[in-house]
């Protein structure tokens, strides 16, 4: 007896770290223009961010969701850089300063809005910092005071798919334990839209062949409205600790194999705002596009 045909599932492929360095930016631009990516998050303090503003302004609104990739560790705007371990220790010991977090969040949102003329389509965190204690509370307060319900960005949920094999769930589960479920309860309780599950978590330790196998597992396990995270680059940067993994990811995502995997798993990719049935953020009088 033939097995039933699996229904088509809608997911969004999102890339992190736009603005980090030129190799990342080129990969994301090429994948967006090839319609392989449907969302990407911007590091507004990153080394190459300013070089990409003209392209961002020209990007058609329907091509991809453009998000703020909140960065509290590598390139914050209002405070010195710090390691993730120190930030985690401060967050879980209650030592993060609320005003300091709020100031950083405002600076990054202001910078994004000034450059693009509209609110971010979504918000997530570099190294998933948006879900940490104190950070998530300040995030909810700032977004609630800053945007009307129709302007609100969707937020990244870090809870993994239940369909993942156990061997692929450990790191994803650890990330979710750091605040993913608490952020989901807080955000959905206030009416914010979120993806149903996060895919794409691994140890950044695979060549292209290994990443291709992982991609197959993620797509097979993807529920409807899932978000698949990636970190591609076309060039290695000597300061980038995951440079080789970025190259491998780009090689697979830019290849015909990726399209074959989507078809095999009956996956349809589209911007998350479309998956979730949300309006797009639009320029308004409150946002001023900078020079």
Protein Blocks (a to p, Z undefined) as FASTA:
>chain_A
ZZddddddddddddehihjammlmmmmmmmmmnomagbdcddfkbmklmmmmmmmmmpcf
klpccdddddfklmcckbccddfklmmmmmmnopacfklmmmmmmmmmmmmmmmnopacf
bdcdehhlmmpghklmmmmmmmmmmpcfklpccdddfbdcfkbcfklmmmmmmmmmnomm
mmmmmmmmnopacdfbdchiaehlacfklmmmmmmmmmmmpcghiacdddddfbdcfklm
klmmmmmmmmmmmpmklmmmmmmnopacddfklmnopacddddfkbccdZZ
